[in-house]
Amino acid sequence: MAEPVAPERKCPICGKPTVAAFKPFCSKRCADVDLNRWLTGGYVIPARDDEPMSEDDNSVPGGDEDDRF
């Protein structure tokens, strides 16, 4: 019985087929583009200011910083 073959993945930056040496990218250039996005904050999950703070959060909005410790 033959093993299932995984579908060929595309480079997440440019969409070209991946190269084993740079997986999951197609080239060093695309890998560097991705790294630059991480380092410059390009991949950020937006947060909303109106979200309530969790009970585990030690920060106190508007409070004195010395009161936290």
N, C-alpha and C positions, 0 to 999 in steps of 0.2 A: 504494500500500500504506500503510495507516495505521500510525502509530508506536504501540508498546505503551504503555499507560497504567499508570503506577505505582499500586499500591494506595494508597488514602488512609490516611495514617498517623494514629495517635491520639496525643494528648498523653501523655507518659510519667508525668505526675503525676496527672492526673485521668481520662484516657481519652476526653476529648472530642475532636472533630476539630481538627486544627491550623489556625492562622491564619498566612498568609504573613508578616505583620509580626513574629511571635513564634516562627517555626519553630525548633525542633520542638515548641513549646508552643502552647497555645490562647490564652494571655493573658499579660500582664505579671506577674500574680500567680503563675501557675505557674512562669514563668521565675525569679521571685524566690525561690520556695520551693526550686527546684533549686539556685540559687546559694547560698542559706543552708545547704543540706545539704552542699555542697562546702566552704564556709568553716568550718563547725563540725565537720568530720570525719565527717559522716554516711555518706559513701561511702568505706569503708575495706575493704581486702582483709585479712582476718585472717591473722596470721602465727602460726606455731607455734614455740615456744622450742626444741623438740627437733630442729629442722632443722640439719644440719651447716653450718658456715660455709664459704663458697667460698674458694678460694685467692686470689681477687682482693680479698677483704675485708681491709682494713688494720687493723681493730680487733682487739684482743687481749683476750679476756674475762679479767678479774681481773688484768691486767697493768698496769704503770705507764704512764700516758699519754705520758710523755716517751720511752719506748722505741719508740713508733710512728714517730717522725720521724727 
